Amino acid sequence: MRRGLYAIAALLLGLLIWQLLVWITGAPHFILPSPLRVAQTGFASRALILEHTIVTATEVLLGLLLGTVLGVLTAVQLASSQRAQHLLLPILVFTQAVPVFALAPILTLWFGYGMASKIVMAVLIIYFPVTSAFHDGLTRVDSGMLDLARTMGATRWQVMARIRIPHALPSLGTGLRLAAVYAPIGAVIGEWVGASKGLGYLMLLANGRVKIDLMFASLIALALLTVMLHKLVAVLADQLTSYASGDTQSKHLRD
């Protein structure tokens, strides 16, 4: 409840500062539109904004899903094999030296102007955070528990499934929270490079036609989409972590 009040207060303060800047600078509406003008434009163009929001949301959700699956599988493989860790981990770190944004034109050339290139952008931008966070959780399990499991004859994959993964879920949740923020960035960058739909495309279109109020409205829609996605992922991550924790305890009691 208190967090919600703080968020509302911060939002109102931001709108007040925005309006004060408009008044103080006297900037024309095609440079800095007022919050009221942006709200009016957003309401008048709500169908158009919703249409492009759905496209971006689809790209982000698919990218988040695929990136998470690939990140989890990679992290499990790295934690299961020292050889894979020595071989792949330096490569993963090295690839971060190349800005993902720089790959956007190449991905657009390879996958076209449709959703595919934007989904791949979202996958690439969240893949490393998810992999790194989950791998860190898988490798930070208490050594005493691992030794006890091996003493009792547990196989490597039993240890992974019943000890490592449940204990690494909080770390995965952290990675997913970051991914929920990064994925929209990747999708929008892809839309800026080349697209015919999506919030990134709508922002460029509005900017080219000097409809800055529409551009601001599209930007606010993107921010709301990101906040909603982050909240959804946070709830799912918390539920998954709680379930896994309870499931692990029940297994220990049965054993």
VOGU-3710 file (C-alpha; in Angstrom, 3 decimals, decimal comma):
1> mrrglyaiaa> 0,000/0,000/0,000  2,736/2,424/0,984  4,747/1,575/-2,140  1,718/2,340/-4,269  1,305/5,735/-2,617  4,985/6,499/-3,168  4,670/5,531/-6,839  1,628/7,777/-7,306  3,384/10,645/-5,521  6,474/10,218/-7,725
11> lllglliwql> 4,286/10,178/-10,843  2,466/13,356/-9,830  5,764/15,046/-8,999  7,157/14,094/-12,405  4,090/15,497/-14,176  4,353/18,708/-12,159  8,030/19,153/-13,062  7,211/18,445/-16,699  4,460/21,073/-16,733  6,710/23,595/-14,968
21> lvwitgaphf> 9,388/23,071/-17,618  6,831/23,793/-20,333  5,760/26,993/-18,587  9,256/28,203/-17,699  10,908/27,505/-21,054  7,911/28,510/-23,146  8,821/25,705/-25,549  6,386/25,213/-28,452  4,289/22,053/-28,451  6,292/20,544/-31,324
31> ilpsplrvaq> 9,399/20,677/-29,111  8,037/19,927/-25,639  4,299/19,251/-25,434  2,537/19,611/-22,106  1,312/16,548/-20,176  -2,289/17,558/-20,899  -1,643/17,759/-24,643  0,073/14,366/-24,604  -2,863/12,889/-22,673  -5,353/14,343/-25,155
41> tgfasralil> -3,376/13,019/-28,120  -2,983/9,630/-26,483  -6,724/9,367/-25,884  -7,580/10,503/-29,404  -5,064/8,033/-30,897  -5,729/5,205/-28,426  -6,736/2,709/-31,131  -3,583/3,409/-33,146  -1,341/3,225/-30,079  -3,011/0,001/-28,909
51> ehtivtatev> -2,500/-1,601/-32,331  1,233/-0,903/-32,267  1,507/-1,782/-28,561  0,126/-5,258/-29,253  2,804/-5,805/-31,902  5,626/-4,723/-29,590  4,181/-6,718/-26,680  4,076/-9,852/-28,850  7,704/-9,377/-29,888  8,773/-8,781/-26,292
61> llglllgtvl> 6,887/-11,753/-24,836  8,160/-14,178/-27,471  11,699/-12,839/-27,091  11,470/-13,113/-23,315  10,182/-16,686/-23,522  12,783/-17,887/-26,030  15,624/-16,010/-24,343  14,705/-17,463/-20,959  14,542/-21,020/-22,291  17,914/-20,682/-24,032
71> gvltavqlas> 19,456/-18,995/-20,993  18,221/-21,677/-18,592  19,415/-24,525/-20,823  22,821/-22,895/-21,254  23,198/-22,262/-17,520  22,329/-25,874/-16,693  24,853/-27,111/-19,246  27,556/-24,804/-17,868  26,885/-25,924/-14,303  26,831/-29,607/-15,292
81> sqraqhlllp> 30,107/-29,735/-17,179  33,454/-28,181/-16,293  34,510/-28,607/-19,908  31,472/-26,680/-21,149  32,084/-23,997/-18,542  35,717/-23,523/-19,545  34,787/-23,485/-23,226  31,555/-21,475/-23,346  31,757/-19,035/-20,444  34,664/-16,993/-21,890
91> ilvftqavpv> 32,855/-16,887/-25,238  29,683/-15,601/-23,579  31,623/-12,904/-21,757  33,490/-11,943/-24,935  30,253/-11,562/-26,894  29,151/-8,864/-24,452  31,934/-6,657/-25,824  29,852/-6,352/-29,012  26,861/-4,027/-28,450  23,685/-5,878/-29,313
101> falapiltlw> 22,307/-2,661/-30,810  25,055/-2,759/-33,440  23,663/-6,079/-34,680  20,203/-4,656/-35,380  20,884/-3,751/-39,049  22,392/-7,184/-39,689  19,464/-8,964/-38,028  17,017/-6,897/-40,065  18,896/-7,878/-43,228  18,857/-11,566/-42,271
111> fgygmaskiv> 15,348/-11,889/-40,814  13,481/-9,118/-42,621  11,303/-6,250/-41,445  8,747/-8,440/-39,681  8,609/-9,622/-36,079  11,409/-12,167/-36,412  14,303/-9,694/-36,291  12,802/-7,907/-33,266  12,254/-11,177/-31,419  15,874/-12,158/-32,060
121> mavliiyfpv> 17,000/-8,748/-30,762  14,997/-9,271/-27,579  16,437/-12,780/-27,193  20,014/-11,567/-27,601  19,665/-8,707/-25,149  18,239/-10,871/-22,327  20,139/-14,101/-23,006  23,288/-13,191/-21,087  21,578/-11,735/-17,969  19,373/-14,824/-17,609
131> tsafhdgltr> 22,241/-17,230/-18,260  24,613/-15,429/-15,916  22,110/-15,074/-13,059  20,880/-18,680/-13,204  24,392/-20,077/-13,596  25,509/-18,092/-10,566  22,650/-19,577/-8,552  23,397/-23,121/-9,722  27,037/-22,864/-8,655  26,415/-21,280/-5,239
141> vdsgmldlar> 24,693/-24,254/-3,623  26,044/-25,263/-0,215  28,823/-27,805/-0,748  27,688/-29,806/2,284  24,341/-30,553/0,662  26,050/-31,639/-2,544  28,442/-33,933/-0,682  25,570/-35,464/1,279  23,590/-36,109/-1,901  26,563/-37,803/-3,559
151> tmgatrwqvm> 27,175/-39,887/-0,456  23,582/-41,105/-0,670  24,175/-42,179/-4,271  22,410/-39,366/-6,117  23,354/-39,027/-9,764  24,588/-35,775/-11,282  21,209/-35,034/-12,839  19,347/-35,908/-9,638  21,530/-33,408/-7,797  20,807/-30,865/-10,497
161> aririphalp> 17,040/-31,417/-10,498  16,455/-31,782/-6,751  19,091/-29,507/-5,214  20,776/-27,109/-7,596  17,785/-25,917/-9,631  15,401/-25,329/-6,681  18,080/-23,392/-4,808  18,940/-21,363/-7,926  15,382/-20,208/-8,628  15,752/-16,939/-6,665
171> slgtglrlaa> 18,751/-16,093/-8,853  16,718/-16,950/-11,937  14,005/-14,634/-10,662  16,547/-11,821/-10,460  17,652/-12,491/-14,023  14,056/-12,540/-15,243  13,324/-9,203/-13,595  16,253/-7,686/-15,481  15,179/-9,422/-18,677  11,681/-7,956/-18,394
181> vyapigavig> 13,229/-4,476/-18,492  15,773/-5,201/-21,239  13,520/-7,120/-23,652  11,387/-4,097/-24,684  14,585/-2,148/-25,371  15,782/-4,813/-27,792  12,435/-4,975/-29,588  12,152/-1,191/-29,958  15,731/-0,852/-31,223  14,871/-3,423/-33,877
191> ewvgaskglg> 11,748/-1,457/-34,799  13,782/1,727/-35,136  16,134/0,051/-37,604  13,396/-1,332/-39,800  9,725/-2,119/-39,234  6,233/-1,273/-40,392  4,527/-1,796/-37,025  5,301/-1,450/-33,332  5,791/1,370/-30,839  9,328/2,040/-32,049
201> ylmllangrv> 8,058/2,455/-35,594  5,205/4,675/-34,386  7,655/6,918/-32,522  9,789/7,344/-35,638  6,707/8,002/-37,750  5,430/10,622/-35,294  8,847/12,266/-35,120  9,096/12,452/-38,911  5,703/14,146/-39,076  6,599/16,480/-36,181
211> kidlmfasli> 3,835/14,989/-34,018  5,899/15,110/-30,851  2,834/14,722/-28,647  2,095/11,382/-30,329  5,732/10,381/-29,908  5,515/11,138/-26,182  2,252/9,190/-25,930  3,906/6,198/-27,631  6,860/6,459/-25,266  4,519/6,453/-22,269
221> alalltvmlh> 2,744/3,390/-23,690  6,122/1,651/-23,957  6,959/2,579/-20,359  3,612/1,239/-19,126  4,153/-1,983/-21,098  7,578/-2,423/-19,498  6,251/-1,773/-15,985  3,380/-4,231/-16,450  5,723/-6,883/-17,830  8,148/-6,375/-14,939
231> klvavladql> 5,320/-6,701/-12,394  4,014/-9,855/-14,078  7,457/-11,448/-14,193  8,086/-10,488/-10,554  4,845/-12,167/-9,444  5,561/-15,312/-11,466  9,141/-15,468/-10,189  8,009/-15,120/-6,572  5,379/-17,834/-6,978  7,835/-20,175/-8,672
241> tsyasgdtqs> 10,422/-19,614/-5,954  7,892/-20,178/-3,169  6,574/-23,341/-4,817  10,060/-24,727/-5,375  11,054/-23,952/-1,788  8,028/-25,754/-0,399  8,472/-28,640/-2,813  12,116/-29,039/-1,795  11,235/-29,100/1,902  8,533/-31,725/1,335
251> khlrd> 11,011/-33,902/-0,576  13,494/-33,692/2,285  10,762/-34,691/4,752  9,735/-37,676/2,618  13,344/-38,750/2,239
//
